[in-house]
Amino acid sequence: MRTLTLKNTETTPIETINYTELNEVIALNIEQFLEFYNIEYTTYPNRIAFPCPIHKSDRKESLTVFTSGSTSVGNFVCWTNHCENEIGRGVVNLIKYLVKEKYGNSSMRKVLEQVELITGNKCPTELSLNKDIRNFNNLVSKINTNIETKILATREYVKQNLTIPAEYYINRGFSSKTLEHFDVGTCVKRGQEMFMRVVVPVYDKTGQFLIGCVGRSINPECVLCGRYHLKNRACPSNNIEERWSRKWINSSNFSTGNYLYNLWNAFNPAREKQKLILVEGQGDVWKLHEAEIPNAVGLFGNQLTDNQFSIIESLGVTDIYIALDMDEEGLKARTRIIDKLQMYYNIHEIELTHKDVGDMPISDIKSIFKEAI
């Protein structure tokens, strides 16, 4: 049996793992893993076959782990049920599943403990962090992280061109200090895309550059059309007017599904704590900030996209706290997100005392989120 001798990286953070090499290490030692988990297998020159433990198959060779090949080594295929489409075809995901079944914990640290215990190899790392993340997404989770990010402006430019803080959110109970921290202001310049809107900037991971923004209309809701426009203005009659009168709009070519709100503030605290809090909206993030909780990000709604999942993977966290709204849609979304993440992380569901985090008193927030910080 071939094994790889890897450098000692016992204290290396999870975010520096070389997932490509980790998949290969597991694949080349897969027989040892199967024996550890009492799974019978058949050995071939380029693969190992055994019953799929994911859907509990009775077929002796329903799942194959490839142990050779320029592109296939480290991948697995379930020929009966294609379970690789459910959890990702990288064999590290298969080990995550087995670890979860045996110990009730599928965190990456637990998986790495298993790799070291069974193979005697330390965690493989590389200096090129971006390369590692791309390889992990391609070979393990099959998520494309090569999202084109266009820098629109510097943070200083944003501050100079908005009226900060936004009076609308001051009236909603947020402090000026919080709104200034997040650069939430009103666009009062005619001809601008966000004219007559409260602008919520979205910055890159460094927090230095604007990559997009979302804007909420400060106009009243029309009782006739349900849109947001001045009382003395006719209801929208074309596509341009219809867009202008929406409650919320995104800046041009900005897709909220490609980002997590507040990542620039939460990035380092989440890594340090290995804990990440998921909420729906920007207001939820602001309220947690007022409660001195820094490791929270917003989904811009109640859907967790594949690209947002990819960003979470790059953080190297082990625990995720779900704090979506307590209404019907929010509860359904909680279930969907938990189903999507539970194979990869320790999941904690936060029961809110109000409909959403933004409506909660600071004392309640500090109490029920104390384990998440």
Secondary structure, DSSP 8 states (H G I E B T S, - for coil): ---------TT--GGGB-HHHHHHHHHHTHHHHHHHTT---EEETTEEEE--TTTT--STTSEEEE-SSTTTTTBEEETTT-THHHH-SBHHHHHHHHHHHHHS---HHHHHHHHHHHH-----B-S-HHHHHHHHIIIII-----------EEHHHHHHHSBSS-HHHHHTT--HHHHHHTT-EEE--TTSTTTTEEEEEEE-TTSSEEEEEEEEE-S-B-TTTS-B--TTS----SHHHHHHTSSEEE-TT--GGG--BTHHHHHHHHHHHTEEEEESSHHHHHHHHHTT---EEE-SSS---HHHHHHHHHHT-SEEEE---SSHHHHHHHHHHHHHHTTTSEEEE---SSSSGGGS-HHHHHHHTGGG-
